[in-house]
Amino acid sequence: MSGYSHTSEPIKLERDCEAVMVPQGQTVTLPAGQIGYITQALGGSFTVYVDGNLFRIRGEDADAIGKEPPEGIELPAGASDADVEKLVWQQLRTCFDPEIPVNIVDLGLVYECDVVRGESGDREVRVRMTLTAPGCGMGDILVDDVRTKILAIPTIADTDVELTFDPPWNHAMMSDVAKLETGMM
């Protein structure tokens, strides 16, 4: 799958496709035959521009725009808790705001991430994160994306993703890479 592009790739929807309107967060169905442009293809999802609006299309629906869905996640047999934690952080780096070509880790939106053993001995992941703005309509979508991508990891039985605004996010929380990418350096 291609990464972020400053030029838009034209697409024609090959079938009806569920999408999320950006930044409102409203779920809609884009009809087969609809013409648009891919403006961002990062982390296994696509941001498309259609009729003056931006929409986020899940990777599982990539075929609707003529793309391949992302590959499944593999974990070696006997992986340690440290191996799983490393994979969790890799997954978090595949979560992107549909309007910003920087992952949520480099944006500084993830405050905590812990892999723990639950009462049954199963692995559980607890994430505490924020948004760049409290009123962001994509908040629920980003939280669901984090939850879904973590639960896709073999051996993870449960995850708790807490959205907080304490402390409030600010530009200083961004990595240097994120600041360079967004022009805030």
Long-range contacts (C-beta under 8 A, 24 or more apart in sequence): 1-41, 1-44, 1-59, 1-62, 1-67, 1-68, 1-70, 2-41, 3-41, 3-42, 4-40, 4-41, 4-42, 4-101, 5-38, 5-39, 5-40, 5-41, 8-37, 8-38, 8-39, 8-49, 9-37, 9-38, 9-41, 10-35, 10-36, 10-37, 11-35, 11-36, 11-37, 11-38, 11-48, 11-65, 11-66, 12-36, 12-65, 12-66, 13-64, 13-65, 14-63, 14-64, 14-65, 14-66, 15-63, 15-64, 16-64, 17-57, 17-61, 17-64, 17-65, 18-57, 18-58, 18-61, 19-48, 19-55, 19-56, 19-57, 19-61, 20-55, 20-56, 20-98, 20-138, 20-141, 21-53, 21-54, 21-55, 22-47, 22-53, 22-54, 22-55, 22-56, 22-98, 22-99, 22-137, 22-138, 23-54, 23-98, 23-99, 23-136, 23-137, 23-138, 24-137, 25-137, 25-138, 25-139, 25-140, 25-141, 26-137, 28-55, 30-55, 30-57, 30-64, 38-65, 40-96, 40-98, 40-99, 40-101, 41-67, 42-94, 42-96, 42-101, 42-103, 43-93, 43-94, 43-95, 43-96, 43-103, 43-145, 44-69, 44-70, 44-94, 44-149, 45-96, 45-98, 45-145, 47-98, 47-99, 54-98, 54-99, 56-98, 56-138, 56-141, 72-152, 73-152, 73-153, 73-154, 74-154, 75-153, 75-154, 75-155, 79-155, 81-115, 81-117, 81-123, 84-115, 84-123, 84-153, 84-155, 84-156, 85-113, 85-115, 87-153, 88-113, 88-115, 88-125, 88-150, 88-153, 88-156, 89-113, 91-149, 91-150, 91-152, 91-153, 92-127, 92-146, 92-149, 92-150, 94-149, 95-142, 95-145, 95-146, 95-149, 97-132, 97-136, 97-138, 97-142, 98-138, 99-138, 100-132, 100-182, 101-181, 102-174, 102-177, 102-178, 102-181, 102-182, 104-129, 104-142, 104-146, 105-175, 106-174, 106-175, 106-177, 106-178, 106-181, 107-132, 107-169, 107-173, 107-174, 107-175, 107-178, 108-169, 108-172, 108-173, 108-174, 108-175, 108-178, 109-142, 109-169, 109-173, 111-164, 118-157, 118-158, 120-157, 122-155, 122-157, 122-158, 123-155, 123-156, 123-157, 124-156, 124-157, 124-158, 124-159, 124-160, 125-150, 125-156, 125-158, 125-159, 125-160, 126-159, 126-160, 126-162, 127-159, 127-160, 127-161, 127-162, 128-162, 128-164, 129-161, 129-162, 129-163, 129-164, 130-163, 130-164, 130-165, 130-168, 130-169, 131-163, 131-165, 131-169, 132-169, 133-169, 134-165, 134-168, 139-163
